């Protein structure tokens, strides 16, 4: 199974198809895909470290919450998070929780390429799909 992401065509919005061998890997790859839509992730570096916690009733709500939290950090402070050395998903009867440590750098429009103006990750057709081999796949749509 090859982990990664690729852009997919979607009318008027942007889409990503994400694959990973594990659930945590899927969330990492989705975050990397988001960063690549915003700018060149390698260009911003990894000078800042933050802790993030997100909750959701199911995996889809958790994934949308995760990506929208990353978008919020970009919009509010121009922070592009690109590496996730610690990322844990806990599943329980009361929903799911994601705890992560992320690193990244500040986006500077004078020095870094500008990507798509994203508004939010959406629930449009969203379903985290487990495969027979234990891997996961999801198609994400972002409002532009």
Secondary structure, 3 states (H helix, E strand, C coil): CCCEEEEECCCCCEEEEEEECCHHHHHHHHHHHHHHHHCCHHHHCCCEEEEEEEEECCHHHHHHHHHHHHHHHHHHHCEEEEEEEEEEEEEECCEEEEEEEEEEEECCCCCCCCCCCCCEECCCCCCCEECCCCCEEEEEEEEC
